[in-house]
Amino acid sequence: MDSKLLNILVCPVTKGPLIFDKKNSELISKSARLAYPIRDGIPVMLQEEARKLGPDEKIGSDEKMAE
C-alpha cells in the first residue's frame, strides 16, 4: 500500500483516520468499527463492502496509522 495514498484516505463514514492492517489486507476505521478491503492493491472504500469488526476484535500490532 502506497504511503502517500494512506495519508490522504479517511473513513467515508466518520471521516476519521484509518489503520493499515497488512496481515488481512484491510484499512481499519476504529471509530466506525469497519474494515475496508484492499483488492489488487486498491482500497475499496464503500461502506457496503466493509467488514464489521466484532466487539472483542482487536487490531494487531503491525498496522500503520494513516495520518
ZAKEKE-670103 format. One record per residue (C-alpha): x, y, z; residue in three letters. Coordinates in Angstrom, 2 decimals. Last residue first. Layout:
BEGIN
> X,Y,Z,ALA
...
//
This chain:
BEGIN
> -2.48,10.36,9.41,GLU
> -2.52,6.73,8.30,ALA
> -1.64,4.60,11.32,MET
> 0.47,1.58,10.47,LYS
> -0.64,-1.86,11.48,GLU
> 1.79,-4.49,12.73,ASP
> 0.37,-4.54,16.30,SER
> -2.95,-6.18,15.53,GLY
> -6.38,-4.55,15.85,ILE
> -8.50,-6.36,18.35,LYS
> -11.86,-7.99,17.80,GLU
> -13.88,-8.09,21.04,ASP
> -16.85,-6.08,19.76,PRO
> -16.63,-7.70,16.31,GLY
> -15.44,-5.58,13.40,LEU
> -17.93,-5.04,10.61,LYS
> -16.49,-5.87,7.18,ARG
> -16.63,-3.13,4.59,ALA
> -18.11,-3.68,1.13,GLU
> -21.38,-1.81,1.83,GLU
> -19.44,1.02,3.47,GLN
> -17.52,1.54,0.24,LEU
> -13.84,2.48,0.37,MET
> -12.46,-0.45,-1.62,VAL
> -8.72,0.14,-1.29,PRO
> -6.80,-0.85,-4.46,ILE
> -3.72,-3.08,-4.24,GLY
> -5.41,-5.97,-6.06,ASP
> -8.24,-5.77,-3.53,ARG
> -7.83,-3.85,-0.27,ILE
> -10.82,-4.46,1.98,PRO
> -12.34,-1.83,4.29,TYR
> -12.54,-2.93,7.93,ALA
> -15.26,-1.22,9.97,LEU
> -15.56,-0.39,13.69,ARG
> -16.72,3.16,12.72,ALA
> -14.32,4.86,15.18,SER
> -11.57,2.26,14.75,LYS
> -11.62,2.52,10.96,SER
> -9.43,-0.27,9.64,ILE
> -7.92,-0.48,6.16,LEU
> -7.60,-4.09,5.10,GLU
> -5.06,-6.51,3.63,SER
> -5.51,-9.02,6.47,ASN
> -1.83,-9.11,7.53,LYS
> -1.11,-5.56,6.32,LYS
> -3.75,-3.97,8.53,ASP
> -3.44,-0.30,7.62,PHE
> -5.09,1.95,10.19,ILE
> -7.51,4.62,9.03,LEU
> -8.10,8.16,10.26,PRO
> -11.56,9.69,10.73,GLY
> -14.03,10.98,8.14,LYS
> -16.66,9.04,10.13,THR
> -18.43,7.12,7.36,VAL
> -16.05,7.54,4.41,PRO
> -13.09,6.59,6.65,CYS
> -10.11,8.67,5.57,VAL
> -7.56,8.33,2.78,LEU
> -4.98,11.08,2.26,ILE
> -2.03,9.67,4.21,ASN
> -2.65,6.10,3.11,LEU
> -2.36,7.18,-0.52,LEU
> 1.03,8.73,0.13,LYS
> 2.12,5.56,1.98,SER
> 1.37,3.37,-1.05,ASP
> 0.00,0.00,0.00,MET
//
